[in-house]
Amino acid sequence: NISSIMKNQFKNQLTTFSALTSEITLHYYTQLSKLYKKAIEERELSLSTIYEVDMLHQMHHRFTQSAKIYERHDRAVFTPLIYSILQKIEYLQLEDIETIKRYAKDYNPDLYLQEAEMEILDIPKSYTDNVSLNLFANRRTVDELGWYNTLGVEATLPLDFSSYEKQELARLEKKALSIAHTSLQQSIDISLDRLYLAFEDLQSYITIDKDDVHYLDTRIQKFKAIKDNTIPNLNFNSDEKILLSSKKIIDLKFDILLKRVELFKILSEIANIANITDITYLIKNKSLL
């Protein structure tokens, strides 16, 4: 049915998201490996201690080996539209939630089936539903008169039959369906409220991460100016500050990419609940795509 098809499509998308996460993680460790390789080259040309260089070698080794783990993973395959959404997803506004809720309820196959079943239960139950009829023909033998044919109809009426009880059963079935119908509607509302809030929260966290990246970029430039214009100070290592800040930037950019994937997963889950096949229908400012 339609509901199963949509659920299977969403499961397939989750597999793709997992592959995309692996691809991002591979990129992350590759960038860290490059960063520490560059740090090693710079330290070997400076007055850095053997201990410090050895430590950088170990970090480089760790990140290089970590990258190799993710090289074995599947690669994500996305259309240009999906990549466009991923790149701009923290700026996208979603369609009004009440509109999506109405759409989700109007086109939910489970709700539709429940409504149809309740309509069927409204049809009066006929007494003849519990009456069994049997047409028979046989030959009967009589001692004095020989034999003769008989033809007739047998009717079986259940002794415990009650029209009232049958109508009461139908009423209870309809009440149970009505409760399930209302519960499913409420579940749709609660799920969409939760997903919309999570989407907006993640967008805000990405903004905070980007502010931190800008701050660290500025901080690195200051450390470079100190390094170029002052005498080396044993109590203040500009190279170490630059390295740590650069690593933090890579960490933040990695986290931003993962948050973008999570945002797209939320978007896909909203589409799945609302039975929307074209995910761009959920996006209010489509001009950004």
Secondary structure as GFF3:
##gff-version 3
##sequence-region A 1 289
A	DSSP	alpha_helix	2	44	.	.	.	ID=ss1
A	DSSP	alpha_helix	50	71	.	.	.	ID=ss2
A	DSSP	alpha_helix	80	88	.	.	.	ID=ss3
A	DSSP	three_ten_helix	89	91	.	.	.	ID=ss4
A	DSSP	alpha_helix	97	106	.	.	.	ID=ss5
A	DSSP	alpha_helix	109	121	.	.	.	ID=ss6
A	DSSP	three_ten_helix	127	130	.	.	.	ID=ss7
A	DSSP	beta_strand	132	142	.	.	.	ID=ss8
A	DSSP	beta_strand	146	156	.	.	.	ID=ss9
A	DSSP	alpha_helix	163	229	.	.	.	ID=ss10
A	DSSP	alpha_helix	238	273	.	.	.	ID=ss11
A	DSSP	three_ten_helix	279	282	.	.	.	ID=ss12
A	DSSP	three_ten_helix	286	288	.	.	.	ID=ss13
###
